[in-house]
Amino acid sequence: MLSYLIRRILLMIPTLLGVSIVTFAIVALSPGGLGGSLLGPNSQLRPEERKAIMAYYTARYGIGQPVYVQYLRWLGRVSPLGPKAAGEGWPGSWKIGFKIPDLGESWQVHRPISDLLSESLPITLLLEFTSLPVIYLISIVTGIQAARSRGKVVDVGLGTFLIGLYSMPEIWIGVLMIGFLTNKEYLHWFPSNGLHDITSDAMPFMPSFGPHGFERGWLLDTAWHLVLPLICLSYGSFAYLSRLTRGSLLETLGLDFVRTARAKGLMEKTVIYAHAFRNSLLPLITVTASFLPGILAGAVIIETIFGLPGMGQLFASAAINTDRELLLALTLIFAVLLMISFLLADIAYAIADPRVSYVD
């Protein structure tokens, strides 16, 4: 197992290089090239100001140099191992060693990318990690119930309902929620956008009773703002995972070891949950592996509709504006998370199914 993990980690290095080369080439071949996005915000400046800014970017990013030189400069900055300043990283006295990767700064907003990530990532993490327990709880419960009632009214009814949910576009449901559930002319049960009320800074953290009656507090206000985005983000996922759970469990229930467990006189709940369900987890683990990079990519549609400045909007802005540094940094982090998630999925396979082994 250890040798397998070491091989997989070492294979990440050429994979990341390939991803970064392809992304860099796509940006270089886009209209305007690697420095095209710098022309827009600087077009209204005076010639001497624009010349000074372009000189800064030329010195920092190598604008105007050959593409491969610019790529190598960028690779040297983002790599955790390479040339470094004296006293930086480890060992402090060496000129080459481990250092903190420099993701650069956004060419559009002229801010460090690390600052943009620190602002957007918590919002996306809150949204995604709040939705994951809801998605898996509903999908596993409904999937098991449908498998136990195969061909009956419960199975057919759940299947029809969930397929209908999965067929509804997120953008359509989101617009309907905004139009009816947040509109003052209709129900106005929920806020229309944002993560907090405009007065949230003055709220206590927990709900309480004050001079003006009940005060929902910062925590309850956040939960209130998250209700509609979570519904929009979750319904399609648990509809798909529920059908996946049903199909996988039905396949496992027909295997010999399940018939043997039933022949021993075990209770049906014990047969399903202690024997069959564990061996039905492999498809769910495979799908779960895609959630970790999906957290970084964010829900672009959901975040746009409900005005949540998360990673989805940041990714979309980088692509639309051809913000090279931001686009390359996000793609690199996305690739790292994707490979880590697949590695964790392989480990989970071995834990869920004893037949899976990575021993040479």
Kinemage of the C-alpha trace (Angstrom):
@kinemage 1
@onewidth
@group {chain A} dominant
@subgroup {mainchain}
@vectorlist {calphas} color= white
{ca met a 1} P 0.000 0.000 0.000
{ca leu a 2} L 2.782 2.428 0.906
{ca ser a 3} L 4.663 1.794 -2.338
{ca tyr a 4} L 1.439 2.373 -4.290
{ca leu a 5} L 0.860 5.721 -2.544
{ca ile a 6} L 4.442 6.818 -3.230
{ca arg a 7} L 4.089 5.949 -6.930
{ca arg a 8} L 0.807 7.817 -7.198
{ca ile a 9} L 2.258 10.908 -5.508
{ca leu a 10} L 5.310 10.880 -7.786
{ca leu a 11} L 3.077 10.530 -10.845
{ca met a 12} L 1.308 13.738 -9.816
{ca ile a 13} L 4.371 15.772 -10.789
{ca pro a 14} L 4.341 15.026 -14.574
{ca thr a 15} L 0.539 15.244 -14.545
{ca leu a 16} L 0.633 18.739 -13.034
{ca leu a 17} L 3.301 19.777 -15.533
{ca gly a 18} L 1.113 18.566 -18.392
{ca val a 19} L -1.945 20.403 -17.072
{ca ser a 20} L -0.005 23.643 -16.590
{ca ile a 21} L 1.573 23.426 -20.075
{ca val a 22} L -1.804 22.896 -21.748
{ca thr a 23} L -3.409 25.746 -19.779
{ca phe a 24} L -0.507 28.084 -20.524
{ca ala a 25} L -0.682 27.201 -24.227
{ca ile a 26} L -4.446 27.873 -24.345
{ca val a 27} L -3.944 31.304 -22.778
{ca ala a 28} L -1.068 32.032 -25.171
{ca leu a 29} L -3.209 31.094 -28.200
{ca ser a 30} L -6.201 33.144 -27.054
{ca pro a 31} L -6.891 36.582 -28.655
{ca gly a 32} L -4.319 39.037 -27.380
{ca gly a 33} L -1.909 36.352 -26.208
{ca leu a 34} L -0.370 36.123 -22.760
{ca gly a 35} L -0.412 39.866 -22.153
{ca gly a 36} L -3.655 40.701 -23.947
{ca ser a 37} L -5.666 41.244 -20.770
{ca leu a 38} L -3.243 43.990 -19.716
{ca leu a 39} L -4.237 46.221 -22.624
{ca gly a 40} L -7.830 46.776 -21.508
{ca pro a 41} L -7.403 48.315 -18.050
{ca asn a 42} L -4.325 50.282 -19.159
{ca ser a 43} L -5.758 51.675 -22.401
{ca gln a 44} L -6.986 54.931 -20.773
{ca leu a 45} L -3.697 55.728 -19.049
{ca arg a 46} L -1.199 58.304 -20.203
{ca pro a 47} L 1.685 56.912 -22.252
{ca glu a 48} L 4.264 57.317 -19.480
{ca glu a 49} L 1.977 55.649 -16.910
{ca arg a 50} L 1.193 52.775 -19.217
{ca lys a 51} L 4.890 52.375 -20.003
{ca ala a 52} L 5.732 52.187 -16.298
{ca ile a 53} L 3.048 49.558 -15.656
{ca met a 54} L 4.124 47.461 -18.633
{ca ala a 55} L 7.734 47.703 -17.450
{ca tyr a 56} L 6.668 46.327 -14.069
{ca tyr a 57} L 4.832 43.382 -15.639
{ca thr a 58} L 7.726 42.735 -17.977
{ca ala a 59} L 10.142 42.531 -15.056
{ca arg a 60} L 7.811 40.422 -12.889
{ca tyr a 61} L 6.213 38.107 -15.462
{ca gly a 62} L 8.481 38.359 -18.492
{ca ile a 63} L 5.873 39.870 -20.835
{ca gly a 64} L 7.403 40.174 -24.303
{ca gln a 65} L 9.754 37.235 -23.814
{ca pro a 66} L 9.251 33.879 -25.600
{ca val a 67} L 6.355 31.777 -24.349
{ca tyr a 68} L 8.557 29.024 -22.943
{ca val a 69} L 10.564 31.591 -20.952
{ca gln a 70} L 7.401 33.037 -19.449
{ca tyr a 71} L 6.202 29.550 -18.582
{ca leu a 72} L 9.465 28.642 -16.871
{ca arg a 73} L 9.369 31.891 -14.882
{ca trp a 74} L 5.814 31.132 -13.765
{ca leu a 75} L 6.733 27.532 -12.937
{ca gly a 76} L 9.646 28.711 -10.811
{ca arg a 77} L 7.347 31.012 -8.821
{ca val a 78} L 4.589 28.488 -8.100
{ca ser a 79} L 6.887 25.533 -7.430
{ca pro a 80} L 7.448 24.733 -3.730
{ca leu a 81} L 10.990 23.630 -4.582
{ca gly a 82} L 13.457 25.836 -6.448
{ca pro a 83} L 15.533 29.035 -6.269
{ca lys a 84} L 14.748 31.197 -3.270
{ca ala a 85} L 15.967 34.270 -1.453
{ca ala a 86} L 18.426 33.921 1.416
{ca gly a 87} L 16.631 33.206 4.666
{ca glu a 88} L 13.422 32.198 2.894
{ca gly a 89} L 11.911 28.743 3.320
{ca trp a 90} L 14.065 25.744 4.228
{ca pro a 91} L 17.032 25.395 4.498
{ca gly a 92} L 17.362 29.109 5.202
{ca ser a 93} L 21.030 29.368 4.174
{ca trp a 94} L 20.595 27.636 0.805
{ca lys a 95} L 19.788 29.356 -2.470
{ca ile a 96} L 17.752 26.363 -3.636
{ca gly a 97} L 15.288 24.574 -1.365
{ca phe a 98} L 11.687 24.556 -0.195
{ca lys a 99} L 9.798 27.836 -0.343
{ca ile a 100} L 6.265 29.238 -0.193
{ca pro a 101} L 4.729 29.179 -3.708
{ca asp a 102} L 4.031 32.615 -5.166
{ca leu a 103} L 0.715 32.567 -7.041
{ca gly a 104} L 1.211 36.132 -8.272
{ca glu a 105} L -1.452 38.821 -8.469
{ca ser a 106} L -4.567 39.284 -10.548
{ca trp a 107} L -4.031 41.415 -13.657
{ca gln a 108} L -7.595 42.708 -13.501
{ca val a 109} L -7.990 43.798 -9.873
{ca his a 110} L -4.251 44.121 -9.068
{ca arg a 111} L -4.497 42.149 -5.848
{ca pro a 112} L -2.565 39.079 -4.652
{ca ile a 113} L -4.303 35.881 -5.707
{ca ser a 114} L -3.871 34.482 -2.201
{ca asp a 115} L -6.056 37.339 -0.894
{ca leu a 116} L -8.743 36.630 -3.502
{ca leu a 117} L -8.722 32.952 -2.545
{ca ser a 118} L -8.976 33.737 1.170
{ca glu a 119} L -12.109 35.823 0.478
{ca ser a 120} L -13.880 33.500 -1.983
{ca leu a 121} L -12.951 30.040 -0.734
{ca pro a 122} L -14.694 30.218 2.702
{ca ile a 123} L -18.003 31.100 1.023
{ca thr a 124} L -17.792 28.164 -1.374
{ca leu a 125} L -16.629 25.809 1.407
{ca leu a 126} L -19.575 26.857 3.575
{ca leu a 127} L -22.015 26.291 0.727
{ca glu a 128} L -20.564 22.960 -0.403
{ca phe a 129} L -19.880 21.381 2.994
{ca thr a 130} L -23.349 22.352 4.211
{ca ser a 131} L -24.935 20.706 1.176
{ca leu a 132} L -22.896 17.466 1.249
{ca pro a 133} L -24.498 15.950 4.393
{ca val a 134} L -27.953 16.816 3.056
{ca ile a 135} L -27.200 15.277 -0.343
{ca tyr a 136} L -25.788 12.011 0.993
{ca leu a 137} L -28.334 11.576 3.781
{ca ile a 138} L -31.303 11.940 1.421
{ca ser a 139} L -29.737 9.954 -1.425
{ca ile a 140} L -28.681 6.982 0.755
{ca val a 141} L -31.994 6.774 2.625
{ca thr a 142} L -34.139 7.036 -0.518
{ca gly a 143} L -31.823 4.755 -2.518
{ca ile a 144} L -31.945 1.979 0.091
{ca gln a 145} L -35.701 2.323 0.472
{ca ala a 146} L -36.198 2.100 -3.296
{ca ala a 147} L -33.958 -0.988 -3.515
{ca arg a 148} L -35.850 -2.742 -0.703
{ca ser a 149} L -39.161 -1.984 -2.451
{ca arg a 150} L -38.071 -2.905 -5.965
{ca gly a 151} L -40.966 -2.745 -8.424
{ca lys a 152} L -43.448 -1.541 -5.815
{ca val a 153} L -45.267 1.779 -5.570
{ca val a 154} L -42.548 3.315 -3.369
{ca asp a 155} L -39.810 2.418 -5.857
{ca val a 156} L -41.723 3.632 -8.922
{ca gly a 157} L -42.920 6.790 -7.173
{ca leu a 158} L -39.461 7.724 -5.870
{ca gly a 159} L -37.877 6.986 -9.241
{ca thr a 160} L -40.360 9.147 -11.128
{ca phe a 161} L -40.058 12.002 -8.636
{ca leu a 162} L -36.252 11.954 -8.567
{ca ile a 163} L -35.897 11.751 -12.353
{ca gly a 164} L -38.218 14.749 -12.577
{ca leu a 165} L -36.042 16.651 -10.097
{ca tyr a 166} L -32.867 15.762 -11.978
{ca ser a 167} L -34.404 17.046 -15.213
{ca met a 168} L -35.053 20.540 -13.854
{ca pro a 169} L -32.253 23.039 -14.700
{ca glu a 170} L -30.690 24.800 -11.732
{ca ile a 171} L -30.936 28.188 -13.416
{ca trp a 172} L -34.687 27.784 -13.955
{ca ile a 173} L -35.357 26.674 -10.370
{ca gly a 174} L -33.164 29.469 -9.041
{ca val a 175} L -34.982 32.143 -11.039
{ca leu a 176} L -38.361 30.775 -9.911
{ca met a 177} L -37.233 30.887 -6.280
{ca ile a 178} L -36.010 34.454 -6.670
{ca gly a 179} L -39.242 35.459 -8.405
{ca phe a 180} L -41.706 33.875 -5.957
{ca leu a 181} L -39.997 33.131 -2.624
{ca thr a 182} L -38.032 36.389 -2.282
{ca asn a 183} L -40.327 38.831 -4.082
{ca lys a 184} L -42.356 41.198 -1.872
{ca glu a 185} L -45.297 40.897 -4.262
{ca tyr a 186} L -45.536 37.149 -3.542
{ca leu a 187} L -44.286 35.204 -0.492
{ca his a 188} L -41.061 37.034 0.467
{ca trp a 189} L -39.950 34.247 2.798
{ca phe a 190} L -36.219 34.469 2.082
{ca pro a 191} L -33.613 37.129 1.131
{ca ser a 192} L -32.831 37.454 -2.561
{ca asn a 193} L -29.022 37.602 -2.523
{ca gly a 194} L -25.881 37.743 -0.433
{ca leu a 195} L -24.741 35.715 2.538
{ca his a 196} L -25.679 38.163 5.307
{ca asp a 197} L -28.106 40.971 5.988
{ca ile a 198} L -26.748 44.508 5.670
{ca thr a 199} L -27.007 44.905 9.455
{ca ser a 200} L -25.354 41.551 10.278
{ca asp a 201} L -22.231 43.194 11.726
{ca ala a 202} L -24.313 44.598 14.588
{ca met a 203} L -26.086 41.293 15.306
{ca pro a 204} L -25.210 38.984 18.193
{ca phe a 205} L -23.814 35.629 17.113
{ca met a 206} L -26.652 33.454 18.490
{ca pro a 207} L -30.405 34.105 18.329
{ca ser a 208} L -31.688 35.977 21.365
{ca phe a 209} L -34.454 38.188 22.703
{ca gly a 210} L -33.606 41.880 22.884
{ca pro a 211} L -35.377 45.189 23.506
{ca his a 212} L -37.114 44.922 20.124
{ca gly a 213} L -38.190 41.299 20.536
{ca phe a 214} L -36.647 38.266 18.889
{ca glu a 215} L -33.293 38.859 17.145
{ca arg a 216} L -32.223 36.087 14.793
{ca gly a 217} L -28.499 36.723 15.264
{ca trp a 218} L -25.594 36.292 12.838
{ca leu a 219} L -25.721 32.472 12.754
{ca leu a 220} L -29.441 32.195 12.040
{ca asp a 221} L -29.219 35.044 9.517
{ca thr a 222} L -26.524 33.145 7.619
{ca ala a 223} L -28.609 29.961 7.650
{ca trp a 224} L -31.624 31.933 6.400
{ca his a 225} L -29.622 33.281 3.459
{ca leu a 226} L -28.309 29.780 2.631
{ca val a 227} L -31.665 27.977 2.398
{ca leu a 228} L -32.445 28.709 -1.259
{ca pro a 229} L -28.855 28.244 -2.563
{ca leu a 230} L -28.625 24.904 -0.732
{ca ile a 231} L -31.904 23.672 -2.212
{ca cys a 232} L -30.758 24.688 -5.697
{ca leu a 233} L -27.365 23.078 -5.226
{ca ser a 234} L -28.616 19.834 -3.680
{ca tyr a 235} L -31.720 18.603 -5.452
{ca gly a 236} L -30.021 17.476 -8.668
{ca ser a 237} L -27.185 15.754 -6.830
{ca phe a 238} L -29.266 13.689 -4.411
{ca ala a 239} L -31.624 12.720 -7.246
{ca tyr a 240} L -28.686 11.275 -9.184
{ca leu a 241} L -26.969 9.671 -6.171
{ca ser a 242} L -30.213 8.104 -4.978
{ca arg a 243} L -30.674 6.236 -8.252
{ca leu a 244} L -26.998 5.268 -8.189
{ca thr a 245} L -27.371 3.894 -4.650
{ca arg a 246} L -30.451 1.910 -5.644
{ca gly a 247} L -28.794 0.321 -8.670
{ca ser a 248} L -25.606 -0.541 -6.818
{ca leu a 249} L -27.479 -2.041 -3.859
{ca leu a 250} L -29.750 -4.111 -6.089
{ca glu a 251} L -26.698 -5.546 -7.827
{ca thr a 252} L -25.118 -6.456 -4.479
{ca leu a 253} L -28.306 -8.006 -3.094
{ca gly a 254} L -28.151 -10.641 -5.822
{ca leu a 255} L -24.678 -11.882 -4.869
{ca asp a 256} L -23.960 -15.163 -3.117
{ca phe a 257} L -22.721 -13.759 0.193
{ca val a 258} L -26.025 -11.891 0.664
{ca arg a 259} L -28.039 -15.065 0.067
{ca thr a 260} L -25.757 -16.851 2.527
{ca ala a 261} L -26.355 -14.163 5.164
{ca arg a 262} L -30.096 -14.495 4.721
{ca ala a 263} L -29.862 -18.305 4.873
{ca lys a 264} L -28.160 -17.968 8.266
{ca gly a 265} L -31.312 -16.289 9.562
{ca leu a 266} L -29.920 -12.761 9.941
{ca met a 267} L -32.393 -9.901 10.148
{ca glu a 268} L -33.056 -8.071 6.885
{ca lys a 269} L -31.703 -4.799 8.298
{ca thr a 270} L -28.467 -6.537 9.265
{ca val a 271} L -28.153 -8.088 5.815
{ca ile a 272} L -28.664 -4.750 4.062
{ca tyr a 273} L -26.722 -2.349 6.266
{ca ala a 274} L -23.930 -4.577 7.621
{ca his a 275} L -23.268 -6.697 4.532
{ca ala a 276} L -24.812 -5.460 1.278
{ca phe a 277} L -24.560 -1.684 1.689
{ca arg a 278} L -20.842 -1.658 2.487
{ca asn a 279} L -20.093 -3.507 -0.735
{ca ser a 280} L -22.334 -1.077 -2.645
{ca leu a 281} L -20.241 1.943 -1.682
{ca leu a 282} L -17.713 1.758 -4.535
{ca pro a 283} L -19.837 3.697 -7.092
{ca leu a 284} L -20.643 6.305 -4.426
{ca ile a 285} L -16.947 6.655 -3.583
{ca thr a 286} L -16.151 7.169 -7.267
{ca val a 287} L -18.710 9.962 -7.529
{ca thr a 288} L -17.569 11.495 -4.247
{ca ala a 289} L -14.052 11.819 -5.652
{ca ser a 290} L -15.320 14.521 -8.002
{ca phe a 291} L -16.753 16.636 -5.174
{ca leu a 292} L -13.395 17.866 -3.836
{ca pro a 293} L -12.330 19.668 -7.037
{ca gly a 294} L -15.946 20.659 -7.505
{ca ile a 295} L -15.701 22.571 -4.247
{ca leu a 296} L -12.975 24.742 -5.764
{ca ala a 297} L -14.760 25.246 -9.057
{ca gly a 298} L -17.813 26.305 -7.119
{ca ala a 299} L -21.376 26.513 -8.354
{ca val a 300} L -21.111 29.286 -10.917
{ca ile a 301} L -24.835 29.404 -11.668
{ca ile a 302} L -25.933 29.247 -8.026
{ca glu a 303} L -23.403 31.825 -6.869
{ca thr a 304} L -24.372 34.185 -9.701
{ca ile a 305} L -28.127 33.907 -9.162
{ca phe a 306} L -27.965 34.412 -5.403
{ca gly a 307} L -25.101 36.940 -5.372
{ca leu a 308} L -22.554 34.801 -3.503
{ca pro a 309} L -18.953 35.888 -4.292
{ca gly a 310} L -17.437 32.408 -4.145
{ca met a 311} L -14.937 30.412 -6.176
{ca gly a 312} L -17.356 29.890 -9.034
{ca gln a 313} L -17.591 33.591 -9.794
{ca leu a 314} L -13.834 33.963 -9.351
{ca phe a 315} L -13.166 31.168 -11.871
{ca ala a 316} L -15.661 32.623 -14.369
{ca ser a 317} L -14.173 36.105 -14.041
{ca ala a 318} L -10.651 34.781 -14.651
{ca ala a 319} L -11.763 32.954 -17.806
{ca ile a 320} L -13.827 35.835 -19.237
{ca asn a 321} L -11.143 38.468 -18.629
{ca thr a 322} L -8.235 36.170 -19.601
{ca asp a 323} L -6.596 36.942 -16.275
{ca arg a 324} L -3.527 34.773 -16.846
{ca glu a 325} L -2.155 34.615 -13.326
{ca leu a 326} L -5.522 33.972 -11.692
{ca leu a 327} L -6.554 31.423 -14.323
{ca leu a 328} L -3.276 29.498 -14.046
{ca ala a 329} L -3.360 29.491 -10.243
{ca leu a 330} L -6.958 28.255 -10.082
{ca thr a 331} L -6.333 25.571 -12.702
{ca leu a 332} L -3.256 24.342 -10.842
{ca ile a 333} L -5.085 24.146 -7.510
{ca phe a 334} L -8.022 22.439 -9.221
{ca ala a 335} L -5.705 19.795 -10.715
{ca val a 336} L -4.001 19.171 -7.354
{ca leu a 337} L -7.345 18.706 -5.605
{ca leu a 338} L -8.570 16.421 -8.381
{ca met a 339} L -5.585 14.097 -8.036
{ca ile a 340} L -5.773 14.137 -4.235
{ca ser a 341} L -9.463 13.239 -4.397
{ca phe a 342} L -8.771 10.284 -6.696
{ca leu a 343} L -5.999 9.123 -4.352
{ca leu a 344} L -8.369 9.308 -1.373
{ca ala a 345} L -10.963 7.415 -3.387
{ca asp a 346} L -8.474 4.597 -4.017
{ca ile a 347} L -7.779 4.377 -0.277
{ca ala a 348} L -11.514 4.363 0.452
{ca tyr a 349} L -11.975 1.494 -2.029
{ca ala a 350} L -9.614 -0.673 0.024
{ca ile a 351} L -11.388 0.256 3.272
{ca ala a 352} L -14.905 -0.404 1.918
{ca asp a 353} L -14.125 -3.592 0.000
{ca pro a 354} L -11.597 -6.097 1.441
{ca arg a 355} L -11.186 -7.595 -2.035
{ca val a 356} L -9.449 -4.404 -3.203
{ca ser a 357} L -5.718 -4.572 -2.517
{ca tyr a 358} L -2.773 -2.494 -3.756
{ca val a 359} L -0.089 -4.861 -2.483
{ca asp a 360} L 2.491 -5.704 -5.175
